[in-house]
Amino acid sequence: MNPDVGNIIGNITPPNGVPRTIADFSNIIGVILRVIVIAGFLIAFILLMVGGISWMLSGGDEKSIAKARGRITAALIGLIILLSAIAIMELVGTIFNIEMLKTLVIPIPTP
């Protein structure tokens, strides 16, 4: 009998970049959280800018001012919710000794 018959598949190892441990999986979750937080801040910033520009260009029209004020209010509420979510993640990370927000820090390369 051929010695390779019992080992048809051989040793299977995951390709590079595929998470192999829980630590790798938590790094992936951290990256996803970082992307969500950055996207949330960018969207809120854009909404604040659009609301401010709309207010400046309203020309005194009460309807336009109310719409711009609503955009600014929605952006500020979104920022409050986003900051609250970050605080809750930090609290949960402290309680369970998980460093979820460690990956939220964006390293700035220095020469």
N, CA, C and O atoms as CSV, one atom per row, in Angstrom:
chain,resi,resn,atom,element,x,y,z
A,1,MET,N,N,0.849,-1.170,0.000
A,1,MET,CA,C,0.000,0.000,0.000
A,1,MET,C,C,0.899,1.239,0.000
A,1,MET,O,O,1.932,1.275,0.669
A,2,ASN,N,N,0.495,2.224,-0.743
A,2,ASN,CA,C,1.256,3.461,-0.863
A,2,ASN,C,C,1.192,4.234,0.454
A,2,ASN,O,O,0.105,4.385,1.011
A,3,PRO,N,N,2.338,4.739,0.980
A,3,PRO,CA,C,2.305,5.444,2.263
A,3,PRO,C,C,1.573,6.778,2.193
A,3,PRO,O,O,1.178,7.303,3.233
A,4,ASP,N,N,1.378,7.345,1.006
A,4,ASP,CA,C,0.692,8.633,0.878
A,4,ASP,C,C,-0.825,8.499,0.817
A,4,ASP,O,O,-1.536,9.504,0.835
A,5,VAL,N,N,-1.327,7.266,0.744
A,5,VAL,CA,C,-2.763,7.078,0.613
A,5,VAL,C,C,-3.498,7.554,1.860
A,5,VAL,O,O,-4.583,8.122,1.744
A,6,GLY,N,N,-2.947,7.342,3.034
A,6,GLY,CA,C,-3.610,7.763,4.269
A,6,GLY,C,C,-3.540,9.269,4.476
A,6,GLY,O,O,-4.287,9.818,5.287
A,7,ASN,N,N,-2.666,9.932,3.765
A,7,ASN,CA,C,-2.489,11.379,3.929
A,7,ASN,C,C,-2.732,12.057,2.588
A,7,ASN,O,O,-1.837,12.699,2.038
A,8,ILE,N,N,-3.927,11.916,2.073
A,8,ILE,CA,C,-4.251,12.450,0.758
A,8,ILE,C,C,-4.176,13.972,0.756
A,8,ILE,O,O,-3.627,14.566,-0.172
A,9,ILE,N,N,-4.718,14.597,1.777
A,9,ILE,CA,C,-4.766,16.052,1.814
A,9,ILE,C,C,-3.429,16.618,2.257
A,9,ILE,O,O,-3.001,17.644,1.729
A,10,GLY,N,N,-2.777,16.004,3.178
A,10,GLY,CA,C,-1.518,16.527,3.696
A,10,GLY,C,C,-1.780,17.508,4.817
A,10,GLY,O,O,-2.871,17.531,5.387
A,11,ASN,N,N,-0.799,18.308,5.131
A,11,ASN,CA,C,-0.945,19.305,6.185
A,11,ASN,C,C,-1.573,20.563,5.591
A,11,ASN,O,O,-1.053,21.154,4.644
A,12,ILE,N,N,-2.683,20.947,6.163
A,12,ILE,CA,C,-3.366,22.144,5.689
A,12,ILE,C,C,-3.082,23.266,6.670
A,12,ILE,O,O,-3.365,23.148,7.862
A,13,THR,N,N,-2.530,24.340,6.169
A,13,THR,CA,C,-2.312,25.521,6.987
A,13,THR,C,C,-3.030,26.690,6.317
A,13,THR,O,O,-3.039,26.802,5.091
A,14,PRO,N,N,-3.625,27.551,7.123
A,14,PRO,CA,C,-4.329,28.688,6.527
A,14,PRO,C,C,-3.346,29.626,5.844
A,14,PRO,O,O,-2.199,29.745,6.277
A,15,PRO,N,N,-3.783,30.294,4.781
A,15,PRO,CA,C,-2.893,31.224,4.096
A,15,PRO,C,C,-2.572,32.431,4.977
A,15,PRO,O,O,-3.242,32.679,5.979
A,16,ASN,N,N,-1.560,33.159,4.595
A,16,ASN,CA,C,-1.168,34.346,5.351
A,16,ASN,C,C,-2.319,35.341,5.379
A,16,ASN,O,O,-3.021,35.530,4.386
A,17,GLY,N,N,-2.495,35.964,6.518
A,17,GLY,CA,C,-3.558,36.949,6.656
A,17,GLY,C,C,-4.833,36.383,7.243
A,17,GLY,O,O,-5.716,37.148,7.630
A,18,VAL,N,N,-4.960,35.072,7.322
A,18,VAL,CA,C,-6.150,34.457,7.893
A,18,VAL,C,C,-5.929,34.328,9.397
A,18,VAL,O,O,-4.887,33.826,9.817
A,19,PRO,N,N,-6.896,34.775,10.228
A,19,PRO,CA,C,-6.681,34.714,11.674
A,19,PRO,C,C,-6.533,33.282,12.158
A,19,PRO,O,O,-7.309,32.401,11.788
A,20,ARG,N,N,-5.518,33.065,12.994
A,20,ARG,CA,C,-5.254,31.728,13.506
A,20,ARG,C,C,-5.602,31.614,14.985
A,20,ARG,O,O,-5.809,30.510,15.489
A,21,THR,N,N,-5.668,32.728,15.673
A,21,THR,CA,C,-5.945,32.691,17.100
A,21,THR,C,C,-7.020,33.711,17.436
A,21,THR,O,O,-7.446,34.506,16.599
A,22,ILE,N,N,-7.440,33.656,18.687
A,22,ILE,CA,C,-8.414,34.630,19.168
A,22,ILE,C,C,-7.819,36.035,19.132
A,22,ILE,O,O,-8.530,37.000,18.851
A,23,ALA,N,N,-6.523,36.159,19.413
A,23,ALA,CA,C,-5.878,37.475,19.385
A,23,ALA,C,C,-5.953,38.075,17.990
A,23,ALA,O,O,-6.212,39.270,17.847
A,24,ASP,N,N,-5.730,37.261,16.955
A,24,ASP,CA,C,-5.846,37.764,15.589
A,24,ASP,C,C,-7.276,38.202,15.297
A,24,ASP,O,O,-7.504,39.219,14.643
A,25,PHE,N,N,-8.240,37.416,15.792
A,25,PHE,CA,C,-9.648,37.758,15.575
A,25,PHE,C,C,-9.990,39.070,16.279
A,25,PHE,O,O,-10.722,39.890,15.725
A,26,SER,N,N,-9.475,39.278,17.483
A,26,SER,CA,C,-9.761,40.525,18.189
A,26,SER,C,C,-9.112,41.707,17.478
A,26,SER,O,O,-9.638,42.819,17.521
A,27,ASN,N,N,-7.972,41.480,16.822
A,27,ASN,CA,C,-7.363,42.552,16.038
A,27,ASN,C,C,-8.266,42.942,14.865
A,27,ASN,O,O,-8.386,44.120,14.530
A,28,ILE,N,N,-8.891,41.952,14.252
A,28,ILE,CA,C,-9.808,42.228,13.150
A,28,ILE,C,C,-11.004,43.033,13.650
A,28,ILE,O,O,-11.428,43.991,13.004
A,29,ILE,N,N,-11.545,42.642,14.802
A,29,ILE,CA,C,-12.659,43.379,15.399
A,29,ILE,C,C,-12.227,44.806,15.721
A,29,ILE,O,O,-12.994,45.747,15.518
A,30,GLY,N,N,-11.002,44.971,16.221
A,30,GLY,CA,C,-10.490,46.303,16.530
A,30,GLY,C,C,-10.383,47.173,15.298
A,30,GLY,O,O,-10.695,48.363,15.346
A,31,VAL,N,N,-9.942,46.590,14.193
A,31,VAL,CA,C,-9.843,47.351,12.942
A,31,VAL,C,C,-11.235,47.755,12.463
A,31,VAL,O,O,-11.433,48.878,11.999
A,32,ILE,N,N,-12.193,46.846,12.575
A,32,ILE,CA,C,-13.564,47.159,12.168
A,32,ILE,C,C,-14.120,48.295,13.034
A,32,ILE,O,O,-14.769,49.207,12.522
A,33,LEU,N,N,-13.864,48.238,14.342
A,33,LEU,CA,C,-14.319,49.309,15.233
A,33,LEU,C,C,-13.658,50.631,14.875
A,33,LEU,O,O,-14.307,51.677,14.896
A,34,ARG,N,N,-12.372,50.589,14.547
A,34,ARG,CA,C,-11.672,51.816,14.172
A,34,ARG,C,C,-12.288,52.428,12.925
A,34,ARG,O,O,-12.482,53.641,12.859
A,35,VAL,N,N,-12.597,51.595,11.934
A,35,VAL,CA,C,-13.192,52.099,10.691
A,35,VAL,C,C,-14.567,52.707,10.963
A,35,VAL,O,O,-14.905,53.754,10.411
A,36,ILE,N,N,-15.354,52.055,11.808
A,36,ILE,CA,C,-16.695,52.567,12.112
A,36,ILE,C,C,-16.606,53.905,12.837
A,36,ILE,O,O,-17.356,54.831,12.526
A,37,VAL,N,N,-15.692,54.011,13.803
A,37,VAL,CA,C,-15.560,55.263,14.554
A,37,VAL,C,C,-15.074,56.394,13.646
A,37,VAL,O,O,-15.610,57.502,13.692
A,38,ILE,N,N,-14.073,56.119,12.829
A,38,ILE,CA,C,-13.559,57.148,11.917
A,38,ILE,C,C,-14.634,57.577,10.931
A,38,ILE,O,O,-14.794,58.769,10.666
A,39,ALA,N,N,-15.378,56.610,10.382
A,39,ALA,CA,C,-16.452,56.941,9.443
A,39,ALA,C,C,-17.532,57.774,10.131
A,39,ALA,O,O,-18.060,58.715,9.539
A,40,GLY,N,N,-17.859,57.434,11.373
A,40,GLY,CA,C,-18.866,58.194,12.112
A,40,GLY,C,C,-18.442,59.637,12.332
A,40,GLY,O,O,-19.238,60.559,12.155
A,41,PHE,N,N,-17.173,59.831,12.723
A,41,PHE,CA,C,-16.693,61.193,12.918
A,41,PHE,C,C,-16.664,61.967,11.603
A,41,PHE,O,O,-16.998,63.151,11.574
A,42,LEU,N,N,-16.269,61.312,10.521
A,42,LEU,CA,C,-16.244,61.998,9.223
A,42,LEU,C,C,-17.643,62.393,8.770
A,42,LEU,O,O,-17.848,63.498,8.268
A,43,ILE,N,N,-18.593,61.502,8.944
A,43,ILE,CA,C,-19.971,61.806,8.542
A,43,ILE,C,C,-20.526,62.953,9.381
A,43,ILE,O,O,-21.178,63.855,8.854
A,44,ALA,N,N,-20.264,62.917,10.692
A,44,ALA,CA,C,-20.745,64.006,11.548
A,44,ALA,C,C,-20.092,65.325,11.168
A,44,ALA,O,O,-20.758,66.361,11.151
A,45,PHE,N,N,-18.808,65.305,10.867
A,45,PHE,CA,C,-18.115,66.530,10.466
A,45,PHE,C,C,-18.696,67.081,9.169
A,45,PHE,O,O,-18.919,68.285,9.047
A,46,ILE,N,N,-18.940,66.201,8.204
A,46,ILE,CA,C,-19.501,66.638,6.926
A,46,ILE,C,C,-20.904,67.221,7.129
A,46,ILE,O,O,-21.249,68.239,6.529
A,47,LEU,N,N,-21.711,66.570,7.978
A,47,LEU,CA,C,-23.053,67.098,8.247
A,47,LEU,C,C,-22.995,68.453,8.938
A,47,LEU,O,O,-23.803,69.335,8.649
A,48,LEU,N,N,-22.034,68.622,9.859
A,48,LEU,CA,C,-21.874,69.935,10.495
A,48,LEU,C,C,-21.497,70.995,9.471
A,48,LEU,O,O,-22.028,72.105,9.501
A,49,MET,N,N,-20.593,70.663,8.573
A,49,MET,CA,C,-20.169,71.619,7.551
A,49,MET,C,C,-21.334,71.961,6.616
A,49,MET,O,O,-21.562,73.133,6.314
A,50,VAL,N,N,-22.062,70.954,6.163
A,50,VAL,CA,C,-23.190,71.185,5.259
A,50,VAL,C,C,-24.260,72.020,5.959
A,50,VAL,O,O,-24.834,72.925,5.354
A,51,GLY,N,N,-24.531,71.721,7.226
A,51,GLY,CA,C,-25.513,72.508,7.976
A,51,GLY,C,C,-25.084,73.955,8.142
A,51,GLY,O,O,-25.897,74.870,8.010
A,52,GLY,N,N,-23.794,74.160,8.434
A,52,GLY,CA,C,-23.295,75.528,8.589
A,52,GLY,C,C,-23.331,76.307,7.287
A,52,GLY,O,O,-23.715,77.477,7.264
A,53,ILE,N,N,-22.935,75.661,6.212
A,53,ILE,CA,C,-22.961,76.325,4.905
A,53,ILE,C,C,-24.406,76.619,4.485
A,53,ILE,O,O,-24.696,77.686,3.942
A,54,SER,N,N,-25.309,75.664,4.741
A,54,SER,CA,C,-26.721,75.893,4.411
A,54,SER,C,C,-27.277,77.078,5.199
A,54,SER,O,O,-28.050,77.876,4.670
A,55,TRP,N,N,-26.879,77.184,6.459
A,55,TRP,CA,C,-27.348,78.287,7.288
A,55,TRP,C,C,-26.835,79.614,6.743
A,55,TRP,O,O,-27.577,80.594,6.676
A,56,MET,N,N,-25.548,79.642,6.350
A,56,MET,CA,C,-24.986,80.891,5.818
A,56,MET,C,C,-25.633,81.289,4.491
A,56,MET,O,O,-25.812,82.475,4.212
A,57,LEU,N,N,-25.981,80.295,3.680
A,57,LEU,CA,C,-26.547,80.581,2.365
A,57,LEU,C,C,-28.072,80.686,2.377
A,57,LEU,O,O,-28.690,80.840,1.323
A,58,SER,N,N,-28.681,80.605,3.560
A,58,SER,CA,C,-30.143,80.611,3.621
A,58,SER,C,C,-30.734,81.970,3.267
A,58,SER,O,O,-31.879,82.044,2.820
A,59,GLY,N,N,-29.991,83.022,3.456
A,59,GLY,CA,C,-30.486,84.353,3.111
A,59,GLY,C,C,-31.609,84.832,4.007
A,59,GLY,O,O,-32.402,85.683,3.605
A,60,GLY,N,N,-31.687,84.299,5.210
A,60,GLY,CA,C,-32.728,84.748,6.138
A,60,GLY,C,C,-34.025,83.989,6.009
A,60,GLY,O,O,-34.964,84.270,6.754
A,61,ASP,N,N,-34.122,83.037,5.093
A,61,ASP,CA,C,-35.336,82.242,4.923
A,61,ASP,C,C,-35.493,81.304,6.120
A,61,ASP,O,O,-34.622,80.482,6.399
A,62,GLU,N,N,-36.610,81.443,6.813
A,62,GLU,CA,C,-36.817,80.667,8.046
A,62,GLU,C,C,-36.850,79.169,7.798
A,62,GLU,O,O,-36.375,78.389,8.624
A,63,LYS,N,N,-37.409,78.761,6.662
A,63,LYS,CA,C,-37.471,77.341,6.340
A,63,LYS,C,C,-36.076,76.757,6.160
A,63,LYS,O,O,-35.779,75.674,6.665
A,64,SER,N,N,-35.226,77.474,5.444
A,64,SER,CA,C,-33.854,77.020,5.210
A,64,SER,C,C,-33.046,77.015,6.500
A,64,SER,O,O,-32.234,76.119,6.732
A,65,ILE,N,N,-33.271,78.007,7.326
A,65,ILE,CA,C,-32.557,78.065,8.601
A,65,ILE,C,C,-32.974,76.894,9.493
A,65,ILE,O,O,-32.133,76.280,10.149
A,66,ALA,N,N,-34.264,76.590,9.515
A,66,ALA,CA,C,-34.746,75.467,10.324
A,66,ALA,C,C,-34.157,74.146,9.830
A,66,ALA,O,O,-33.788,73.286,10.629
A,67,LYS,N,N,-34.074,73.992,8.503
A,67,LYS,CA,C,-33.494,72.769,7.942
A,67,LYS,C,C,-32.013,72.660,8.292
A,67,LYS,O,O,-31.539,71.582,8.650
A,68,ALA,N,N,-31.288,73.756,8.192
A,68,ALA,CA,C,-29.864,73.756,8.529
A,68,ALA,C,C,-29.668,73.490,10.020
A,68,ALA,O,O,-28.766,72.746,10.405
A,69,ARG,N,N,-30.506,74.091,10.855
A,69,ARG,CA,C,-30.415,73.865,12.294
A,69,ARG,C,C,-30.686,72.395,12.616
A,69,ARG,O,O,-30.050,71.826,13.503
A,70,GLY,N,N,-31.620,71.786,11.905
A,70,GLY,CA,C,-31.908,70.365,12.099
A,70,GLY,C,C,-30.714,69.486,11.733
A,70,GLY,O,O,-30.425,68.510,12.425
A,71,ARG,N,N,-30.019,69.829,10.642
A,71,ARG,CA,C,-28.820,69.072,10.259
A,71,ARG,C,C,-27.733,69.197,11.319
A,71,ARG,O,O,-27.097,68.210,11.688
A,72,ILE,N,N,-27.529,70.401,11.798
A,72,ILE,CA,C,-26.493,70.615,12.810
A,72,ILE,C,C,-26.848,69.874,14.093
A,72,ILE,O,O,-25.985,69.258,14.719
A,73,THR,N,N,-28.112,69.932,14.481
A,73,THR,CA,C,-28.552,69.223,15.686
A,73,THR,C,C,-28.375,67.721,15.526
A,73,THR,O,O,-27.915,67.053,16.452
A,74,ALA,N,N,-28.733,67.178,14.364
A,74,ALA,CA,C,-28.582,65.741,14.120
A,74,ALA,C,C,-27.107,65.335,14.163
A,74,ALA,O,O,-26.771,64.279,14.698
A,75,ALA,N,N,-26.235,66.161,13.606
A,75,ALA,CA,C,-24.806,65.857,13.631
A,75,ALA,C,C,-24.267,65.865,15.051
A,75,ALA,O,O,-23.472,65.001,15.419
A,76,LEU,N,N,-24.694,66.836,15.851
A,76,LEU,CA,C,-24.224,66.899,17.236
A,76,LEU,C,C,-24.759,65.733,18.063
A,76,LEU,O,O,-24.041,65.194,18.905
A,77,ILE,N,N,-26.002,65.340,17.835
A,77,ILE,CA,C,-26.554,64.170,18.526
A,77,ILE,C,C,-25.795,62.914,18.116
A,77,ILE,O,O,-25.515,62.053,18.951
A,78,GLY,N,N,-25.462,62.808,16.835
A,78,GLY,CA,C,-24.672,61.671,16.371
A,78,GLY,C,C,-23.305,61.621,17.021
A,78,GLY,O,O,-22.823,60.547,17.379
A,79,LEU,N,N,-22.674,62.786,17.176
A,79,LEU,CA,C,-21.379,62.830,17.865
A,79,LEU,C,C,-21.501,62.401,19.319
A,79,LEU,O,O,-20.642,61.683,19.831
A,80,ILE,N,N,-22.559,62.833,19.984
A,80,ILE,CA,C,-22.770,62.442,21.377
A,80,ILE,C,C,-22.967,60.938,21.478
A,80,ILE,O,O,-22.420,60.304,22.380
A,81,ILE,N,N,-23.743,60.358,20.566
A,81,ILE,CA,C,-23.970,58.914,20.573
A,81,ILE,C,C,-22.660,58.181,20.300
A,81,ILE,O,O,-22.369,57.176,20.949
A,82,LEU,N,N,-21.874,58.668,19.356
A,82,LEU,CA,C,-20.599,58.033,19.026
A,82,LEU,C,C,-19.634,58.092,20.205
A,82,LEU,O,O,-18.978,57.098,20.518
A,83,LEU,N,N,-19.540,59.241,20.858
A,83,LEU,CA,C,-18.666,59.354,22.022
A,83,LEU,C,C,-19.161,58.492,23.182
A,83,LEU,O,O,-18.354,57.954,23.939
A,84,SER,N,N,-20.475,58.358,23.328
A,84,SER,CA,C,-21.031,57.480,24.360
A,84,SER,C,C,-20.692,56.023,24.068
A,84,SER,O,O,-20.374,55.264,24.983
A,85,ALA,N,N,-20.758,55.631,22.805
A,85,ALA,CA,C,-20.406,54.259,22.436
A,85,ALA,C,C,-18.936,53.978,22.727
A,85,ALA,O,O,-18.586,52.889,23.184
A,86,ILE,N,N,-18.079,54.958,22.463
A,86,ILE,CA,C,-16.656,54.782,22.769
A,86,ILE,C,C,-16.456,54.649,24.271
A,86,ILE,O,O,-15.661,53.819,24.713
A,87,ALA,N,N,-17.157,55.446,25.060
A,87,ALA,CA,C,-17.041,55.356,26.520
A,87,ALA,C,C,-17.531,54.007,27.026
A,87,ALA,O,O,-16.929,53.428,27.930
A,88,ILE,N,N,-18.620,53.500,26.449
A,88,ILE,CA,C,-19.132,52.183,26.853
A,88,ILE,C,C,-18.147,51.087,26.480
A,88,ILE,O,O,-17.929,50.160,27.260
A,89,MET,N,N,-17.539,51.184,25.275
A,89,MET,CA,C,-16.539,50.189,24.886
A,89,MET,C,C,-15.346,50.222,25.837
A,89,MET,O,O,-14.805,49.175,26.193
A,90,GLU,N,N,-14.941,51.409,26.245
A,90,GLU,CA,C,-13.828,51.538,27.187
A,90,GLU,C,C,-14.194,50.928,28.540
A,90,GLU,O,O,-13.369,50.257,29.160
A,91,LEU,N,N,-15.428,51.158,28.999
A,91,LEU,CA,C,-15.882,50.596,30.263
A,91,LEU,C,C,-15.916,49.074,30.204
A,91,LEU,O,O,-15.429,48.405,31.116
A,92,VAL,N,N,-16.486,48.527,29.140
A,92,VAL,CA,C,-16.543,47.070,28.982
A,92,VAL,C,C,-15.125,46.500,28.882
A,92,VAL,O,O,-14.833,45.447,29.449
A,93,GLY,N,N,-14.253,47.194,28.164
A,93,GLY,CA,C,-12.871,46.738,28.056
A,93,GLY,C,C,-12.163,46.745,29.388
A,93,GLY,O,O,-11.357,45.856,29.662
A,94,THR,N,N,-12.448,47.738,30.235
A,94,THR,CA,C,-11.840,47.790,31.558
A,94,THR,C,C,-12.376,46.679,32.454
A,94,THR,O,O,-11.620,46.056,33.200
A,95,ILE,N,N,-13.677,46.436,32.377
A,95,ILE,CA,C,-14.283,45.403,33.221
A,95,ILE,C,C,-13.762,44.019,32.846
A,95,ILE,O,O,-13.414,43.231,33.726
A,96,PHE,N,N,-13.705,43.713,31.551
A,96,PHE,CA,C,-13.309,42.379,31.105
A,96,PHE,C,C,-11.839,42.286,30.709
A,96,PHE,O,O,-11.404,41.267,30.172
A,97,ASN,N,N,-11.075,43.342,30.969
A,97,ASN,CA,C,-9.644,43.378,30.670
A,97,ASN,C,C,-9.375,43.099,29.188
A,97,ASN,O,O,-8.512,42.293,28.837
A,98,ILE,N,N,-10.133,43.782,28.332
A,98,ILE,CA,C,-9.976,43.668,26.884
A,98,ILE,C,C,-9.533,45.026,26.370
A,98,ILE,O,O,-10.083,46.052,26.772
A,99,GLU,N,N,-8.561,45.044,25.500
A,99,GLU,CA,C,-8.070,46.309,24.959
A,99,GLU,C,C,-8.687,46.557,23.584
A,99,GLU,O,O,-8.013,46.459,22.558
A,100,MET,N,N,-9.992,46.882,23.584
A,100,MET,CA,C,-10.684,47.115,22.322
A,100,MET,C,C,-10.259,48.418,21.678
A,100,MET,O,O,-10.097,48.495,20.460
A,101,LEU,N,N,-10.079,49.433,22.488
A,101,LEU,CA,C,-9.810,50.753,21.943
A,101,LEU,C,C,-8.332,50.998,21.689
A,101,LEU,O,O,-7.955,52.053,21.180
A,102,LYS,N,N,-7.504,50.041,22.035
A,102,LYS,CA,C,-6.079,50.203,21.761
A,102,LYS,C,C,-5.846,50.365,20.268
A,102,LYS,O,O,-4.934,51.076,19.847
A,103,THR,N,N,-6.671,49.708,19.477
A,103,THR,CA,C,-6.502,49.788,18.032
A,103,THR,C,C,-7.084,51.067,17.457
A,103,THR,O,O,-6.871,51.363,16.281
A,104,LEU,N,N,-7.827,51.845,18.274
A,104,LEU,CA,C,-8.389,53.090,17.764
A,104,LEU,C,C,-7.338,54.191,17.670
A,104,LEU,O,O,-7.547,55.198,16.993
A,105,VAL,N,N,-6.220,54.000,18.343
A,105,VAL,CA,C,-5.159,54.985,18.286
A,105,VAL,C,C,-4.436,54.839,16.953
A,105,VAL,O,O,-3.938,53.763,16.623
A,106,ILE,N,N,-4.381,55.907,16.203
A,106,ILE,CA,C,-3.741,55.867,14.904
A,106,ILE,C,C,-2.297,56.307,15.092
A,106,ILE,O,O,-2.046,57.454,15.463
A,107,PRO,N,N,-1.339,55.408,14.839
A,107,PRO,CA,C,0.057,55.790,15.030
A,107,PRO,C,C,0.505,56.807,13.967
A,107,PRO,O,O,0.232,56.645,12.777
A,108,ILE,N,N,1.178,57.826,14.413
A,108,ILE,CA,C,1.684,58.840,13.505
A,108,ILE,C,C,3.175,58.561,13.285
A,108,ILE,O,O,3.959,58.652,14.229
A,109,PRO,N,N,3.567,58.232,12.091
A,109,PRO,CA,C,4.970,57.908,11.863
A,109,PRO,C,C,5.855,59.140,12.034
A,109,PRO,O,O,5.520,60.235,11.583
A,110,THR,N,N,6.970,58.935,12.686
A,110,THR,CA,C,7.929,60.018,12.877
A,110,THR,C,C,9.248,59.616,12.244
A,110,THR,O,O,9.613,58.441,12.257
A,111,PRO,N,N,9.959,60.576,11.696
A,111,PRO,CA,C,11.229,60.229,11.028
A,111,PRO,C,C,12.316,59.857,12.014
A,111,PRO,O,O,13.435,59.542,11.609
